[in-house]
């Protein structure tokens, strides 16, 4: 992505840190559903998702992939920790994202929700759900993800959103931010950097 350089993800010591007040504002999916009992998985997609989870963990080093709930280790719910890309206002920030796989996966796509507050045109605030707006993925509402590379591609697309805001997307959430981005990019980047330091800095992960 141009001059932006990918950064290695933070050490695994950061995996289990929880962000202040994040989970209070995120969708209330039950990570310990009735089809999941401890380490015994009865869901028809569970074994496939577990294989997928383990494969993605081994293959990817740009961000951390973990279970959203370490106690239940339900493979339908993943926690992704991204490091903001160098040369962007999000540089060195640690951004938590919850990935939720639907029961009819792979017929329906997984959904991603930001748990960390970020000043971005195409990412909703956690208080409003934290939705991620990837136009080329969300278009049509559904898309089949059958293979490991598709999930990695999905996660990569979220990762590269740190490189670019898209003010012309049909999926923008804040009109005032769009106007600011187009008319005063310097101010937009300044606020984005301030939010990164405030909400995505190492101190905020404790």
N, CA, C and O of each residue as an XYZ file, in Angstrom:
824
protein
N       0.845     -1.197      0.000
C       0.000      0.000      0.000
C       0.879      1.244      0.000
O       1.018      1.932      1.012
N       1.463      1.513     -1.156
C       2.297      2.712     -1.282
C       3.487      2.646     -0.374
O       4.194      1.641     -0.315
N       3.707      3.757      0.353
C       4.880      3.854      1.203
C       4.640      3.265      2.591
O       5.561      3.215      3.405
N       3.418      2.820      2.870
C       3.148      2.279      4.188
C       3.839      0.948      4.351
O       3.848      0.129      3.432
N       4.411      0.730      5.497
C       5.100     -0.510      5.785
C       4.303     -1.287      6.795
O       3.764     -0.714      7.742
N       4.220     -2.617      6.603
C       3.542     -3.453      7.563
C       4.422     -3.602      8.782
O       5.648     -3.663      8.690
N       3.763     -3.660      9.930
C       4.466     -3.798     11.189
C       4.138     -5.128     11.800
O       3.036     -5.650     11.627
N       5.106     -5.686     12.524
C       4.827     -6.903     13.252
C       3.853     -6.607     14.364
O       3.851     -5.506     14.914
N       3.022     -7.577     14.702
C       2.036     -7.402     15.756
C       2.718     -7.375     17.104
O       3.844     -7.853     17.241
N       2.038     -6.813     18.122
C       2.613     -6.773     19.456
C       2.756     -8.176     20.001
O       2.150     -9.107     19.471
N       3.547     -8.347     21.051
C       3.804     -9.663     21.610
C       2.538    -10.236     22.192
O       1.579     -9.520     22.478
N       2.557    -11.562     22.364
C       1.379    -12.241     22.857
C       1.020    -11.841     24.278
O      -0.050    -12.196     24.773
N       1.918    -11.096     24.946
C       1.591    -10.638     26.288
C       0.411     -9.695     26.284
O      -0.243     -9.512     27.311
N       0.121     -9.077     25.106
C      -0.973     -8.114     25.009
C      -2.308     -8.782     24.704
O      -3.350     -8.127     24.727
N      -2.282    -10.109     24.413
C      -3.483    -10.750     23.896
C      -4.624    -10.707     24.877
O      -5.772    -10.492     24.488
N      -4.320    -10.913     26.172
C      -5.387    -11.071     27.135
C      -5.760     -9.772     27.839
O      -6.621     -9.764     28.718
N      -5.108     -8.669     27.452
C      -5.472     -7.380     28.040
C      -6.842     -6.978     27.557
O      -7.183     -7.266     26.410
N      -7.639     -6.330     28.369
C      -8.981     -5.890     27.967
C      -9.060     -4.388     27.977
O      -8.483     -3.725     28.840
N      -9.788     -3.846     26.997
C      -9.844     -2.399     26.824
C     -10.926     -1.806     27.694
O     -11.982     -2.408     27.890
N     -10.653     -0.598     28.227
C     -11.592      0.054     29.128
C     -12.938      0.252     28.470
O     -13.049      0.887     27.421
N     -13.974     -0.308     29.111
C     -15.375     -0.079     28.749
C     -15.766     -0.559     27.365
O     -16.893     -0.298     26.944
N     -14.885     -1.259     26.619
C     -15.198     -1.610     25.239
C     -16.367     -2.577     25.155
O     -17.301     -2.362     24.383
N     -16.317     -3.642     25.948
C     -17.301     -4.689     25.791
C     -18.697     -4.240     26.195
O     -19.678     -4.879     25.815
N     -18.810     -3.153     26.957
C     -20.119     -2.680     27.364
C     -20.922     -2.149     26.199
O     -22.149     -2.085     26.269
N     -20.243     -1.765     25.119
C     -20.922     -1.120     24.004
C     -20.993     -1.988     22.764
O     -21.456     -1.524     21.722
N     -20.549     -3.234     22.844
C     -20.489     -4.077     21.668
C     -21.678     -5.017     21.636
O     -22.335     -5.230     22.655
N     -21.965     -5.594     20.440
C     -23.100     -6.496     20.321
C     -23.019     -7.614     21.352
O     -21.929     -8.097     21.658
N     -24.176     -8.033     21.896
C     -24.217     -8.957     23.018
C     -24.375    -10.406     22.563
O     -25.271    -11.103     23.040
N     -23.521    -10.873     21.649
C     -23.586    -12.275     21.283
C     -23.172    -13.133     22.469
O     -22.297    -12.757     23.248
N     -23.817    -14.301     22.596
C     -23.474    -15.212     23.666
C     -22.363    -16.133     23.200
O     -22.593    -17.000     22.357
N     -21.164    -15.960     23.733
C     -20.033    -16.767     23.291
C     -20.075    -18.166     23.868
O     -19.314    -19.036     23.445
N     -20.960    -18.392     24.835
C     -21.112    -19.721     25.417
C     -22.503    -20.230     25.053
O     -23.360    -20.382     25.923
N     -22.729    -20.496     23.746
C     -24.062    -20.847     23.312
C     -24.404    -22.285     23.689
O     -23.557    -23.036     24.172
N     -25.661    -22.648     23.458
C     -26.154    -23.937     23.911
C     -25.509    -25.105     23.177
O     -25.549    -26.235     23.664
N     -24.919    -24.854     22.019
C     -24.256    -25.918     21.266
C     -22.799    -26.080     21.639
O     -22.081    -26.879     21.039
N     -22.369    -25.332     22.619
C     -20.957    -25.346     22.974
C     -20.815    -25.587     24.462
O     -21.297    -24.795     25.271
N     -20.158    -26.675     24.829
C     -20.021    -27.066     26.231
C     -18.546    -27.315     26.526
O     -17.998    -28.371     26.208
N     -17.919    -26.310     27.144
C     -16.500    -26.449     27.462
C     -15.698    -26.652     26.204
O     -15.778    -25.842     25.280
N     -14.917    -27.728     26.147
C     -14.129    -28.038     24.960
C     -14.845    -29.007     24.035
O     -14.286    -29.420     23.019
N     -16.081    -29.377     24.374
C     -16.847    -30.278     23.533
C     -17.707    -29.468     22.582
O     -18.608    -28.746     23.010
N     -17.433    -29.586     21.298
C     -18.129    -28.778     20.300
C     -19.150    -29.631     19.572
O     -18.797    -30.657     18.989
N     -20.426    -29.217     19.597
C     -21.472    -29.953     18.919
C     -21.938    -29.258     17.654
O     -22.598    -29.878     16.819
N     -21.611    -27.991     17.496
C     -22.034    -27.248     16.320
C     -21.421    -27.862     15.071
O     -20.244    -28.223     15.079
N     -22.205    -27.988     13.982
C     -21.673    -28.591     12.747
C     -20.540    -27.800     12.117
O     -19.733    -28.364     11.378
N     -20.464    -26.494     12.396
C     -19.378    -25.712     11.801
C     -18.179    -25.585     12.729
O     -17.141    -25.052     12.338
N     -18.320    -26.075     13.964
C     -17.299    -25.811     14.976
C     -15.947    -26.419     14.633
O     -14.917    -25.761     14.776
N     -15.942    -27.679     14.179
C     -14.641    -28.314     13.902
C     -13.949    -27.625     12.726
O     -12.728    -27.464     12.727
N     -14.732    -27.220     11.725
C     -14.161    -26.493     10.586
C     -13.584    -25.155     11.047
O     -12.491    -24.772     10.628
N     -14.315    -24.447     11.906
C     -13.833    -23.162     12.394
C     -12.602    -23.321     13.276
O     -11.718    -22.464     13.269
N     -12.540    -24.403     14.031
C     -11.364    -24.631     14.859
C     -10.135    -24.862     13.989
O      -9.063    -24.332     14.280
N     -10.277    -25.643     12.933
C      -9.173    -25.853     11.994
C      -8.766    -24.537     11.346
O      -7.580    -24.238     11.205
N      -9.756    -23.767     10.958
C      -9.509    -22.468     10.333
C      -8.776    -21.540     11.288
O      -7.822    -20.864     10.904
N      -9.228    -21.513     12.530
C      -8.609    -20.682     13.561
C      -7.137    -21.045     13.746
O      -6.275    -20.167     13.756
N      -6.854    -22.322     13.891
C      -5.479    -22.767     14.114
C      -4.597    -22.482     12.905
O      -3.433    -22.111     13.052
N      -5.154    -22.657     11.712
C      -4.377    -22.393     10.503
C      -4.056    -20.909     10.372
O      -2.931    -20.547     10.026
N      -5.033    -20.048     10.644
C      -4.803    -18.605     10.542
C      -3.786    -18.137     11.582
O      -2.973    -17.255     11.304
N      -3.832    -18.716     12.758
C      -2.857    -18.367     13.789
C      -1.429    -18.671     13.338
O      -0.510    -17.890     13.585
N      -1.255    -19.807     12.681
C       0.081    -20.230     12.251
C       0.586    -19.399     11.076
O       1.783    -19.134     10.965
N      -0.326    -18.990     10.201
C       0.075    -18.396      8.934
C       0.243    -16.891      8.991
O       0.911    -16.313      8.133
N      -0.351    -16.244      9.987
C      -0.354    -14.779      9.940
C       0.439    -14.182     11.075
O       0.330    -14.615     12.222
N       1.255    -13.166     10.742
C       2.071    -12.497     11.753
C       1.814    -10.993     11.826
O       2.407    -10.303     12.655
N       0.936    -10.483     10.968
C       0.678     -9.041     10.934
C      -0.256     -8.592     12.049
O      -0.294     -7.409     12.390
N      -0.999     -9.516     12.611
C      -1.895     -9.181     13.705
C      -2.131    -10.433     14.537
O      -1.881    -11.552     14.089
N      -2.612    -10.227     15.743
C      -2.845    -11.333     16.664
C      -4.249    -11.889     16.439
O      -5.208    -11.128     16.310
N      -4.367    -13.204     16.393
C      -5.645    -13.890     16.286
C      -5.802    -14.767     17.523
O      -4.948    -15.605     17.812
N      -6.890    -14.569     18.244
C      -7.100    -15.318     19.478
C      -8.592    -15.590     19.638
O      -9.406    -15.071     18.874
N      -8.953    -16.409     20.637
C     -10.357    -16.589     20.961
C     -10.872    -15.325     21.642
O     -10.155    -14.695     22.419
N     -12.113    -14.960     21.349
C     -12.696    -13.809     22.037
C     -12.901    -14.122     23.519
O     -12.699    -13.268     24.382
N     -13.301    -15.352     23.794
C     -13.486    -15.782     25.177
C     -12.523    -16.931     25.442
O     -12.747    -18.049     24.979
N     -11.458    -16.663     26.180
C     -10.433    -17.676     26.439
C     -10.990    -18.840     27.260
O     -10.518    -19.970     27.129
N     -11.976    -18.577     28.094
C     -12.507    -19.629     28.958
C     -13.279    -20.674     28.153
O     -13.062    -21.876     28.308
N     -14.180    -20.205     27.296
C     -14.997    -21.143     26.524
C     -14.305    -21.617     25.252
O     -14.552    -22.727     24.781
N     -13.429    -20.765     24.691
C     -12.736    -21.053     23.432
C     -13.724    -21.450     22.338
O     -13.500    -22.401     21.590
N     -14.808    -20.709     22.266
C     -15.811    -20.942     21.227
C     -15.251    -20.452     19.893
O     -14.973    -19.261     19.747
N     -15.077    -21.355     18.910
C     -14.435    -20.967     17.643
C     -15.282    -20.055     16.767
O     -14.801    -19.593     15.732
N     -16.534    -19.779     17.147
C     -17.368    -18.862     16.373
C     -17.026    -17.402     16.648
O     -17.438    -16.512     15.905
N     -16.268    -17.159     17.721
C     -15.969    -15.788     18.127
C     -14.455    -15.607     18.258
O     -13.820    -16.209     19.124
N     -13.888    -14.768     17.388
C     -12.451    -14.525     17.397
C     -12.165    -13.100     17.871
O     -12.985    -12.196     17.710
N     -10.998    -12.929     18.450
C     -10.493    -11.603     18.792
C      -9.274    -11.328     17.922
O      -8.307    -12.090     17.932
N      -9.328    -10.244     17.177
C      -8.199     -9.828     16.345
C      -7.627     -8.550     16.944
O      -8.373     -7.616     17.237
N      -6.318     -8.502     17.129
C      -5.657     -7.285     17.601
C      -4.736     -6.784     16.496
O      -3.728     -7.411     16.170
N      -5.100     -5.658     15.937
C      -4.327     -5.038     14.867
C      -3.396     -3.973     15.437
O      -3.731     -3.291     16.405
N      -2.225     -3.842     14.822
C      -1.330     -2.725     15.104
C      -1.462     -1.715     13.976
O      -1.316     -2.074     12.808
N      -1.737     -0.449     14.308
C      -1.873      0.582     13.284
C      -0.631      0.680     12.412
O       0.493      0.599     12.908
N      -0.836      0.853     11.130
C       0.254      0.801     10.146
C       1.114      2.061     10.211
O       0.616      3.174     10.379
N       2.401      1.850     10.073
C       3.375      2.945     10.137
C       3.100      3.991      9.062
O       2.763      3.660      7.925
N       3.247      5.252      9.439
C       3.049      6.348      8.492
C       1.611      6.822      8.397
O       1.300      7.704      7.597
N       0.725      6.244      9.210
C      -0.676      6.654      9.252
C      -0.972      7.257     10.628
O      -0.178      7.085     11.552
N      -2.087      7.952     10.778
C      -2.443      8.490     12.102
C      -2.681      7.398     13.145
O      -2.726      7.666     14.346
N      -2.831      6.161     12.663
C      -3.123      5.048     13.556
C      -1.867      4.267     13.958
O      -1.958      3.223     14.605
N      -0.709      4.778     13.573
C       0.562      4.088     13.806
C       0.741      3.711     15.277
O       0.531      4.531     16.171
N       1.130      2.463     15.512
C       1.451      1.898     16.828
C       0.250      1.733     17.752
O       0.397      1.255     18.877
N      -0.929      2.121     17.293
C      -2.107      1.871     18.108
C      -2.463      0.389     18.080
O      -2.191     -0.306     17.101
N      -3.066     -0.081     19.148
C      -3.521     -1.464     19.234
C      -5.044     -1.455     19.182
O      -5.700     -0.919     20.075
N      -5.602     -2.055     18.126
C      -7.032     -1.988     17.869
C      -7.642     -3.387     17.948
O      -7.245     -4.301     17.224
N      -8.611     -3.528     18.840
C      -9.278     -4.813     19.015
C     -10.517     -4.907     18.124
O     -11.305     -3.967     18.023
N     -10.666     -6.071     17.482
C     -11.807     -6.327     16.609
C     -12.384     -7.698     16.960
O     -11.650     -8.677     17.095
N     -13.705     -7.751     17.104
C     -14.386     -9.025     17.344
C     -14.904     -9.561     16.024
O     -15.606     -8.855     15.299
N     -14.564    -10.807     15.704
C     -15.029    -11.451     14.479
C     -16.047    -12.516     14.863
O     -15.762    -13.390     15.681
N     -17.242    -12.440     14.265
C     -18.341    -13.341     14.614
C     -18.732    -14.154     13.378
O     -19.065    -13.587     12.337
N     -18.692    -15.481     13.499
C     -19.096    -16.371     12.419
C     -20.550    -16.782     12.625
O     -20.911    -17.234     13.711
N     -21.392    -16.632     11.598
C     -22.810    -16.998     11.733
C     -22.997    -18.512     11.707
O     -22.099    -19.253     11.309
N     -24.169    -18.956     12.133
C     -24.444    -20.389     12.170
C     -24.462    -21.009     10.779
O     -24.172    -22.196     10.629
N     -24.802    -20.217      9.752
C     -24.871    -20.771      8.401
C     -23.597    -20.498      7.594
O     -23.614    -20.572      6.365
N     -22.492    -20.181      8.283
C     -21.212    -20.052      7.595
C     -20.887    -21.373      6.900
O     -21.090    -22.422      7.510
N     -20.388    -21.384      5.639
C     -19.903    -20.228      4.877
C     -20.927    -19.580      3.946
O     -20.550    -18.747      3.121
N     -22.211    -19.935      4.053
C     -23.190    -19.269      3.194
C     -23.251    -17.782      3.497
O     -23.372    -16.963      2.585
N     -23.169    -17.433      4.768
C     -23.152    -16.028      5.166
C     -21.770    -15.654      5.665
O     -21.072    -16.463      6.276
N     -21.394    -14.438      5.401
C     -20.066    -13.968      5.758
C     -19.941    -13.722      7.254
O     -20.939    -13.449      7.921
N     -18.720    -13.816      7.794
C     -18.507    -13.387      9.177
C     -18.637    -11.876      9.275
O     -18.504    -11.173      8.273
N     -18.894    -11.377     10.463
C     -19.010     -9.938     10.668
C     -17.958     -9.473     11.667
O     -17.655    -10.157     12.644
N     -17.413     -8.300     11.398
C     -16.365     -7.739     12.248
C     -16.889     -6.502     12.964
O     -17.615     -5.697     12.381
N     -16.516     -6.359     14.233
C     -16.933     -5.221     15.050
C     -15.724     -4.662     15.795
O     -15.050     -5.384     16.529
N     -15.459     -3.385     15.604
C     -14.364     -2.737     16.329
C     -14.760     -2.554     17.792
O     -15.835     -2.039     18.099
N     -13.880     -2.982     18.681
C     -14.058     -2.780     20.114
C     -13.294     -1.553     20.593
O     -13.568     -1.014     21.665
N     -12.335     -1.123     19.786
C     -11.510      0.045     20.110
C     -12.016      1.250     19.324
O     -12.249      1.161     18.119
N     -12.180      2.352     19.999
C     -12.657      3.573     19.358
C     -11.605      4.082     18.382
O     -10.420      4.135     18.709
N     -12.042      4.457     17.183
C     -11.121      4.904     16.137
C     -11.789      6.014     15.324
O     -12.985      5.949     15.041
N     -11.022      7.019     14.957
C     -11.537      8.135     14.152
C     -11.347      7.759     12.690
O     -10.272      7.955     12.122
N     -12.396      7.221     12.089
C     -12.305      6.672     10.738
C     -13.653      6.854     10.062
O     -14.694      6.784     10.715
N     -13.636      7.085      8.755
C     -14.877      7.325      8.027
C     -15.715      6.072      7.859
O     -16.940      6.157      7.781
N     -15.088      4.926      7.804
C     -15.763      3.696      7.414
C     -15.843      2.665      8.534
O     -16.076      1.482      8.288
N     -15.647      3.131      9.772
C     -15.755      2.258     10.941
C     -16.646      2.950     11.963
O     -16.379      4.081     12.369
N     -17.691      2.272     12.369
C     -18.626      2.849     13.328
C     -18.025      2.815     14.732
O     -17.270      1.903     15.068
N     -18.362      3.813     15.549
C     -17.887      3.829     16.928
C     -18.402      2.607     17.686
O     -19.509      2.142     17.413
N     -17.616      2.073     18.643
C     -18.082      0.924     19.430
C     -19.431      1.161     20.097
O     -20.241      0.240     20.201
N     -19.677      2.381     20.545
C     -20.959      2.696     21.183
C     -22.132      2.530     20.219
O     -23.268      2.329     20.649
N     -21.857      2.614     18.917
C     -22.893      2.457     17.893
C     -22.841      1.094     17.222
O     -23.512      0.866     16.216
N     -22.045      0.189     17.777
C     -21.980     -1.171     17.242
C     -20.624     -1.584     16.724
O     -20.316     -2.776     16.690
N     -19.782     -0.604     16.308
C     -18.435     -0.923     15.846
C     -18.356     -1.562     14.475
O     -17.343     -2.172     14.134
N     -19.424     -1.429     13.674
C     -19.440     -2.076     12.361
C     -18.305     -1.606     11.466
O     -17.884     -0.451     11.518
N     -17.820     -2.531     10.642
C     -16.764     -2.244      9.675
C     -17.395     -2.188      8.298
O     -18.118     -3.107      7.912
N     -17.136     -1.131      7.555
C     -17.748     -0.942      6.247
C     -16.752     -1.203      5.130
O     -16.049     -0.299      4.680
N     -16.705     -2.437      4.695
C     -15.881     -2.801      3.544
C     -16.817     -2.977      2.361
O     -17.475     -4.009      2.232
N     -16.878     -1.973      1.500
C     -17.881     -1.949      0.442
C     -17.767     -3.159     -0.466
O     -18.778     -3.738     -0.864
N     -16.525     -3.548     -0.799
C     -16.356     -4.652     -1.732
C     -16.665     -5.998     -1.091
O     -16.820     -6.995     -1.795
N     -16.758     -6.040      0.250
C     -17.137     -7.272      0.936
C     -18.611     -7.250      1.304
O     -19.311     -8.248      1.130
N     -19.085     -6.123      1.810
C     -20.457     -6.044      2.309
C     -21.504     -5.903      1.208
O     -22.692     -6.119      1.453
N     -21.081     -5.549      0.016
C     -22.025     -5.322     -1.076
C     -22.871     -6.572     -1.313
O     -22.339     -7.660     -1.537
N     -24.170     -6.405     -1.262
C     -25.068     -7.529     -1.451
C     -25.418     -8.230     -0.157
O     -26.342     -9.042     -0.124
N     -24.696     -7.930      0.911
C     -25.062     -8.467      2.209
C     -24.474     -9.814      2.538
O     -24.232    -10.108      3.709
N     -24.234    -10.652      1.531
C     -23.704    -11.980      1.800
C     -22.641    -12.348      0.770
O     -22.661    -11.892     -0.373
N     -21.720    -13.183      1.215
C     -20.697    -13.676      0.314
C     -20.151    -14.968      0.899
O     -20.030    -15.104      2.116
N     -19.826    -15.911      0.037
C     -19.363    -17.209      0.499
C     -17.866    -17.173      0.771
O     -17.087    -16.727     -0.070
N     -17.462    -17.650      1.966
C     -16.057    -17.756      2.344
C     -15.780    -19.220      2.657
O     -16.017    -19.679      3.774
N     -15.280    -19.942      1.674
C     -15.119    -21.383      1.847
C     -13.722    -21.778      2.295
O     -13.538    -22.842      2.888
N     -12.743    -20.941      2.021
C     -11.376    -21.363      2.214
C     -10.636    -20.442      3.171
O     -11.027    -19.295      3.391
N      -9.551    -20.975      3.735
C      -8.755    -20.223      4.689
C      -8.286    -18.895      4.118
O      -8.300    -17.881      4.815
N      -7.871    -18.891      2.861
C      -7.341    -17.671      2.248
C      -8.401    -16.586      2.196
O      -8.064    -15.402      2.222
N      -9.680    -16.957      2.122
C     -10.743    -15.963      2.075
C     -10.860    -15.227      3.404
O     -11.069    -14.014      3.421
N     -10.728    -15.940      4.509
C     -10.788    -15.300      5.815
C      -9.584    -14.393      6.010
O      -9.716    -13.283      6.525
N      -8.410    -14.863      5.599
C      -7.212    -14.031      5.707
C      -7.354    -12.791      4.833
O      -6.945    -11.698      5.225
N      -7.927    -12.963      3.666
C      -8.163    -11.800      2.787
C      -9.116    -10.822      3.455
O      -8.913     -9.610      3.388
N     -10.142    -11.336      4.092
C     -11.101    -10.506      4.822
C     -10.403     -9.730      5.940
O     -10.606     -8.525      6.084
N      -9.581    -10.424      6.730
C      -8.852     -9.775      7.818
C      -7.824     -8.778      7.285
O      -7.594     -7.730      7.888
N      -7.211     -9.110      6.156
C      -6.241     -8.191      5.541
C      -6.917     -6.912      5.077
O      -6.349     -5.827      5.205
N      -8.125     -7.031      4.540
C      -8.833     -5.841      4.075
C      -9.132     -4.892      5.235
O      -9.070     -3.671      5.084
N      -9.454     -5.465      6.386
C      -9.652     -4.632      7.567
C      -8.327     -3.985      7.962
O      -8.284     -2.800      8.293
N      -7.259     -4.758      7.927
C      -5.936     -4.249      8.293
C      -5.548     -3.048      7.427
O      -5.023     -2.059      7.939
N      -5.803     -3.128      6.128
C      -5.398     -2.050      5.229
C      -6.358     -0.863      5.251
O      -6.115      0.144      4.586
N      -7.450     -0.979      6.016
C      -8.281      0.204      6.232
C      -7.532      1.260      7.035
O      -7.897      2.435      6.995
N      -6.484      0.859      7.767
C      -5.665      1.832      8.488
C      -4.895      2.724      7.523
O      -4.459      3.817      7.887
N      -4.732      2.255      6.300
C      -4.008      3.046      5.297
C      -4.894      4.087      4.631
O      -4.406      5.099      4.128
N      -6.185      3.836      4.630
C      -7.031      4.695      3.799
C      -8.440      4.808      4.357
O      -9.065      3.804      4.696
N      -8.932      6.029      4.450
C     -10.351      6.304      4.639
C     -10.958      6.504      3.250
O     -10.306      7.049      2.359
N     -12.178      6.073      3.068
C     -12.823      6.216      1.767
C     -14.047      7.124      1.889
O     -15.132      6.659      2.239
N     -13.874      8.421      1.601
C     -14.988      9.361      1.754
C     -16.077      9.196      0.703
O     -17.185      9.704      0.880
N     -15.781      8.494     -0.390
C     -16.741      8.323     -1.477
C     -17.500      7.005     -1.393
O     -18.309      6.696     -2.268
N     -17.240      6.225     -0.337
C     -17.932      4.961     -0.159
C     -19.401      5.203      0.191
O     -19.757      6.221      0.786
N     -20.238      4.249     -0.192
C     -21.640      4.313      0.203
C     -21.794      3.953      1.686
O     -22.863      4.128      2.270
N     -20.713      3.450      2.279
C     -20.752      3.012      3.672
C     -19.898      3.931      4.529
O     -18.860      3.519      5.049
N     -20.331      5.165      4.675
C     -19.692      6.096      5.615
C     -20.709      6.426      6.691
O     -21.910      6.477      6.425
N     -20.222      6.654      7.923
C     -21.125      6.800      9.051
C     -21.283      8.223      9.559
O     -22.318      8.560     10.134
N     -20.283      9.058      9.359
C     -20.316     10.396      9.942
C     -20.138     11.443      8.839
O     -19.033     11.614      8.325
N     -21.223     12.149      8.471
C     -21.143     13.146      7.409
C     -20.184     14.277      7.763
O     -19.493     14.807      6.893
N     -20.143     14.648      9.058
C     -19.246     15.727      9.442
C     -17.785     15.319      9.281
O     -16.939     16.150      8.950
N     -17.493     14.060      9.512
C     -16.118     13.576      9.313
C     -15.756     13.557      7.833
O     -14.626     13.872      7.460
N     -16.715     13.187      6.996
C     -16.462     13.162      5.554
C     -16.119     14.563      5.057
O     -15.168     14.740      4.295
N     -16.891     15.555      5.488
C     -16.614     16.934      5.080
C     -15.251     17.391      5.580
O     -14.503     18.046      4.854
N     -14.936     17.048      6.811
C     -13.645     17.427      7.366
C     -12.502     16.754      6.609
O     -11.486     17.386      6.320
N     -12.672     15.469      6.288
C     -11.632     14.727      5.572
C     -11.349     15.367      4.211
O     -10.198     15.463      3.786
N     -12.417     15.805      3.533
C     -12.255     16.379      2.194
C     -11.750     17.816      2.236
O     -11.010     18.239      1.347
N     -12.144     18.573      3.265
C     -11.824     20.000      3.300
C     -10.654     20.364      4.203
O     -10.013     21.397      4.011
N     -10.377     19.517      5.184
C      -9.298     19.832      6.132
C      -8.644     18.529      6.578
O      -8.786     18.092      7.720
N      -7.924     17.927      5.639
C      -7.317     16.619      5.908
C      -6.330     16.678      7.077
O      -6.222     15.719      7.842
N      -5.623     17.777      7.218
C      -4.653     17.908      8.302
C      -5.344     17.809      9.657
O      -4.846     17.140     10.562
N      -6.492     18.473      9.800
C      -7.239     18.429     11.051
C      -7.783     17.028     11.301
O      -7.762     16.539     12.431
N      -8.268     16.386     10.246
C      -8.780     15.024     10.379
C      -7.693     14.097     10.906
O      -7.918     13.338     11.849
N      -6.511     14.162     10.293
C      -5.408     13.304     10.707
C      -4.963     13.610     12.138
O      -4.558     12.713     12.877
N      -5.042     14.872     12.513
C      -4.663     15.264     13.873
C      -5.597     14.617     14.901
O      -5.148     14.078     15.913
N      -6.896     14.682     14.624
C      -7.863     14.086     15.545
C      -7.715     12.566     15.566
O      -7.799     11.936     16.621
N      -7.495     11.989     14.388
C      -7.312     10.535     14.314
C      -6.112     10.096     15.147
O      -6.145      9.055     15.804
N      -5.053     10.903     15.111
C      -3.861     10.580     15.894
C      -4.149     10.727     17.395
O      -3.735      9.889     18.195
N      -4.856     11.787     17.765
C      -5.194     11.999     19.171
C      -6.050     10.851     19.709
O      -5.853     10.400     20.837
N      -6.990     10.386     18.905
C      -7.829      9.260     19.325
C      -7.004      7.981     19.448
O      -7.228      7.175     20.351
N      -6.055      7.800     18.541
C      -5.195      6.617     18.601
C      -4.420      6.589     19.914
O      -4.340      5.558     20.582
N      -3.853      7.734     20.269
C      -3.090      7.816     21.517
C      -3.997      7.600     22.724
O      -3.623      6.920     23.680
N      -5.193      8.185     22.672
C      -6.103      8.132     23.820
C      -6.765      6.767     23.987
O      -6.849      6.247     25.100
N      -7.236      6.185     22.877
C      -8.041      4.976     22.977
C      -7.312      3.692     22.570
O      -7.717      2.599     22.966
N      -6.252      3.818     21.793
C      -5.581      2.623     21.276
C      -4.125      2.536     21.720
O      -3.366      1.708     21.215
N      -3.735      3.398     22.671
C      -2.378      3.315     23.199
C      -2.228      2.160     24.157
O      -3.221      1.570     24.582
N      -1.011      1.834     24.498
C      -0.754      0.710     25.384
C      -1.449      0.885     26.726
O      -1.926     -0.090     27.308
N      -1.512      2.124     27.226
C      -2.132      2.367     28.526
C      -3.608      2.020     28.515
O      -4.154      1.565     29.520
N      -4.267      2.239     27.355
C      -5.701      1.987     27.283
C      -6.028      0.508     27.209
O      -7.188      0.124     27.353
N      -5.012     -0.338     26.983
C      -5.253     -1.768     26.891
C      -5.222     -2.435     28.256
O      -5.556     -3.615     28.366
N      -4.832     -1.716     29.295
C      -4.731     -2.315     30.622
C      -6.105     -2.422     31.290
O      -6.208     -2.905     32.417
